[in-house]
Amino acid sequence: MLTTIIYRSHLCDNVPFKALEGMVAAANLTNQRASVTGILLFNGTHFFQLLEGPEENVNAIYARICQDRRHYNVVEILYDYAPARRFGKAGMELIDLREHEREAVLQTVLDKGTTRYQLTYNDRALQFFRTFVEAKEKQNYYEIPPADSWEFIADGQAVNLPADYTPIAADCSFAFQPIIDPLAQEITSLEALIRTPTGDLPAHYFAHLPDGELYAADLRSKKVAFAMAHALGLQDNVLSVNLLPMTLVQIPGAVRYLLDEIEANGLVPEQIVVEFTENEVISRVDEFKGAVKELKAAGISVTIDHFGAGFAGLFLLTQFQPDRIKINRELIKDVHKSGPRQAIVHAIIQCCASLEIQISAVGVEKPEEWMWLESAGIALFQGNLFAPPCLNGIPAVAWPEKKTPL
């Protein structure tokens, strides 16, 4: 199968330009043997390369490219398939943008095309060439330092339930996870994540409910969350709880129930955030919107959780204005090396900036993910990189500290 990969990267500062000649010569031989074409653009700082050829061979060459220490911040922009080669000659060709006028470069790329494939800039892969040459996306080429540039030091401030705490429910418990501003070293809120008493994930808890009990159990569990928050001494902290959107529709008086339990546990509505997952299809939209109005009128903030993962994200934004969205972990995963994920996250950031909606990133597990998202303008983070969820307690937070160069 004919496969196309396009990537961009940064040349390392300690690599002389003359070294590029040897690199291209070696790549030319490798690509010829693998029947892979490489068209490489270089602007003095950034590489931009199209690879095309048999899928297995293209993947193998790209894997070696990602490990090459002469460049960094390797970002895959396109992974696609085509019926025929855009460029007929296997090997590697370098085009140094510093030696050509802009339009001359674009024409040079076109001139290298095969007669079998009509090259025009209507072709999506070739549109990327124009974007790179015209530097339309250059402001987004964040120079993320290596992962080992930071160390993460736990603050030792874990909190557990008192030894004499008596659970008020036998079927569920909660794990608490901080949402933090890493650079300010501040915990902005804590999320209560439903678990079974032994710590199993929400899917296991909900899977064992009797038929028809889903929404009632979802609502009842918040009583447990608020009681645990009180026992942990969170009266002065912002607390997030998850709620299925249809719980507000299916259970009469759901908002009143939440307000009563908040008050009963010494909390106030203004410190509570209700997070709606967008993984559930919402019917009876008017009733749902009415319940959200009740929540906000009482002082409770509203968040769309897992934004970008399910059915309702953009729909919910048009129906009501949440105070915050949490970007889904599948968009966060390896965002530092995925062009499509980066483009989507940028679009979310721009949309939320226009609507004055705060953003946090969920499921952050790698330093590079955090650094790229921080560079893109996100300040609030949640994930195992900083603190995993802690069953029946609050975990210590591992704060990032910049390593001092030796």
N, C-alpha and C positions, 0 to 999 in steps of 0.2 A: 504494500500500500504506500502510495506517495504521500509523504508527510512534510509539513512545513512548521518550523519553529522560528520565531523571531524573539530576540532578547536584546536588552541593553545592559551596559555595565560601566564602571569607572576604572580608568587606568590607575594603577598604584603610582604614587609620587616617586618612588624609588626605581621605577622602570624607565630607562632611557628610550627615547623615540626610536633610536636606531635598532633597538631590540625587536621592534615590530617586524622588520624585514625578515629576520630569521624565524619569527613566530609564524608569519604568513607562509613562508616557504615550507616549513614543516607541516602546517595545516593543509597546504595544497596537496602534498603527497598523501597524507592520511585520507583526505576527502576523495581523492581520485581512486584510491584502493577501495573505498566504501561506496563509490558511486553517489557521493553527496556533493551538492553545490553549496558553496558559501560565498555570499556577497557581504563584505564587511565595510561599513562606513566608520570613519574616525574623525572627530572634530578637534582633537588636541587634548581632550579630557575624557570623552565618552566614546564607547564602542556601541555600534548598532549592527546586528548581523542577522541575516536571513540564512537559514539552513534548509535545504530541501533534498529529499531522496527517500530511499526505503526506510520505513518506520523504525525498524530495529537499529539500523545503522545511524540514523539521525539521533535517536535517543542515546545511543552509546557515546557518540561524539559530544552531544550536549552535556552529558553527565561528566565527561572529562573537562569540558570547558568550565563547568561550575566549580570544579576543584582547583582550577588554575589560579595560583596565588599572585599572578601578575595583574589581576583586576579584582574588583570587589563590587558589592551591591548588584549582583547579577539578578535581573528581573525578567522573567518570562512574560512577554507581551502577547504572543499569539501561539497557539498550538492548533493546527488545522490540517485539512486534507485537500488535495487537488486532483483533477483528472489527468493533468499533464504538467510537465516541468515548465516553470516560468523561465528558468535559465538552463540551457542545454548542456553547458560544459561543466563536468564534474571537476572539483578542485576548490580553490580559494582565491578570491580577488579582493584586494584592498583599494578603497577609494578614500583618499585623504581630502576631507572637505576644505582644508586650509589652502589647497592648491587649485581650487576651482570656484567659479561663480555658482551661485545657488542653482539657477536654471540649467547650467551646464552639467551639474552633478545629476540632476533628475534625468536629463536626456541621456547621460552616460549609462545610467542604470537601465533605461529603456532599451538602449542600443545593444545591451548584452542579452536581451531576450531572444528566445527561440522563435522560429517562424511557426512552430506548432502551436504556440500559445500566444494569442493576441494580447500584448502587454499594453494596458491602459491604466490610468490611475483610478478607474472604477473598480479595479481589483482591490479587495480589502487589504491584502498583504502589502501591496505597493502603496496604498494610502499611508501606511505606517512610514514608508520611506520619506514621503513628502513631509509628514509631521515632524520627523527627526531632523531633516535638512532645514526646515523652516523654524526649528526650535520652538514649536508650539507648546510642548509639554515640559520644557527644560526646568521650569520653576518647581516641578514635582520630582526632580531627580535628587532625592534626599541622600546625603552621604552618611549612611548609618555606620558607626564604628563597629569593630568586631564585638561579638557577644562577651568576650572576656575583658572588655574595657570596663565593665562594671562588676562589682560584687554585691551580693544581697545579704544583708546582715539582720537577723531576727532581733526584734526589740525585747523579747523575753516577757512580754506583757499579756500572756494568755490568761483567760478567765474561765473558770469552770463553775457549774452549778454548785450551790452549797450542798454539803454532804447530807443535810436533812431535808433536801427538796423532795417533795412528793409529787410525782407526775399526776396530772389531772385526766389523762387519757391513756389507755393501755394499747391503743392501736397505732399511735403515731408519735414522732418526736421531731425535733428540728436541729439542723446544723446551721451555724451562723458563719457568714463569710464577709469580711470587710470590703467596702468599695472605697478606694483610696486615691489621693492625689500624690503620686510618688515623689515628685520633685519638692513639693511643699511638706512632705512627710506628715500628711494629715489623713485621718480616717474621716470621710465625709458622711458615711452611713454604713449600716450593717444589713445584710439580707438574711432573712430567715428562710431556709430551704427545707421543705418537708422531707422527712425520712421515716422509715419504719423504726420501731424502738431499737432494733439492732443495727441501724445505720444503712439499710438498703435504700436504693434510689427511689424517686417518686413513682416511676413506672411500676415498681414492685408493689408499692403501697396501694396505688389506684387499681391495679390488676386484681387484687383480692377483695375488692368491695362487692357487696351484693348488687344485683341488677337494680338500676334506678337510684342508687345511693351516691353516684359520683358527685353531683353538685352539692348535696347536703353535707357530705363528708368534707368536701373542699372548704365550705364555709365554716363548719365546726372546727376544723383544724386550726383556724386563725385564733380561736380561743386559747389553744395550746401555745401558739407562737407568742401571743401577748403575755401569757402567764410566765413563760420562760424568759422573755425579755425583762419582765419585772424582777424575776429572781436573779437575773444576771446584773441587775443594777443599771439598766439602759434607759432610765427615765429621762436622761438628758441627751440621748442620741437619736439620730434619725434612723428609723427602722423600716425596711422594705419587706412586704409580704406578697406572695404570688397568688393570683386569683384567676380562675378560668373566666373568660368574659361572660359566658352563658350562665354562670352562677348567679350573677346579678339579675338575670332575666328569669331563670327557672325557680329561684327561691324567693318567695314574697318576703319583704322586709329585710332583705340581705344587708342593705346599708345601715339600717337601724341596729341590726345585730352587731355589726362591726363597731359602730359607735359605742354601744353599750359595753362591749368587751374591752375596748380601748380605755374607757373611763374606769371600769372595774379593776383594771390592772395598773392604775396610777399613771397612765399615759395620756397624751393629748392628741387630738386629730392632726394638728400641725406638724407633728414629728413622724407621722405615718405616711408611707408611700405604698400605694397599691400598684403592683406590676401585672399588666395583662399580657399573656402570651399571645402572639399572633398565629399560633399553630391551629387554632380552632375557628371553624367557620361560624360567623355571627349571624344568627337570624333574629327577627324581631328587633330590628336596628333601633327603632324609635324608643323602645323600652330600655335598651342598653344605654342609649345616649342620655335618657332621663336619669338612669341610675348614676352615670358618670357625673352628671350635673349635681346630683345630691352629694356625692363624695366631695367634689370640689367646693361646693357651697359650705360644707362642714369644715373645710380646711385641710382635707386629705389630698396629697399630691398624687398624680397619676403618671405612670411610665408604661411605654410599650416595650415589652421584653422580647428578646430574640428577633429584633427587627431585621428583616431581610431573609427570614427563614420560612415563612409560611404564607397563609392565604391573605392576610388582612392588613399588612403593614401600611401600604399607601392608602388603602381604603380608610383605615383608622385615622390617619393624618387628615383626611378630608372631612371626617365626621366630628372630630373633636381635637383640641390642641393639647397633647400631653405636655407635662412639664419636662420630661426627659425621655429619650429613647436609649435602649441598650443594644448595641450592634451585635448581631448573632455571631457565635463563636466560629461558625463555618466560614464567615467572611474574614475573621481575624486570623485564622490559622494560616501561617506562612505568608501573611500579607506583604512582608518585606521583599518577597521574591516573586510575587504574582501581579502582573499588570492588570488583569481583569478585576481582581479583588481591590487593588488600589484605586482603579477608576470608580468602582461602585462606592467605596468608602468616601472618596472625594465628593461624589455626588450627594451622598447622605449628609456630609458635613456642610456642604453649600446649602442644601435644602433646609437643614435645621438652623443654620445661621440666619437665613431669611425669616424663619418663623420664631426665632429666639427660643429654641428648644435645646436644652442641655443634652450632651452626648456622653455616654460612657461605653467602654469596650469590655466585653465579657469573654472569659475563657483564655486570657493571656497566659501563655506558658513559656514563651521564649523571650530573652532580652531583645532580640532583633525585632520581634513583633511590637513590643512596647516602644522601642526607640523610633520605629517608623511611624507609629500612630501618634506619638508625642510630637514628632516633626510635622505631621499633617494637621495638628491643631487640637487633638483630643487630650484632655487633662485628667480624666477620671478612669480608673481601671479596676478590674476585678479578675482574679485568676490565680492559679496555683503558683505562678512565678512569685507572687507576693505573699499569698496566704491561702491554703486550701480550706474548704469548709470544715468546721469543727463540730462534731456531734455533741450536743448538750453543752456547748461552750463557745468561747470566742478565741480564735487562734492568735498566736503572735504574728506580727507582720514583719516580713523581710524587706527592709527599705534599701533602695539602690544607693550605692556609694561609688563614686567615680574613682577608679584606681589611679594612683599616682605613678606616672611613667618612671621606670628605673633609670 
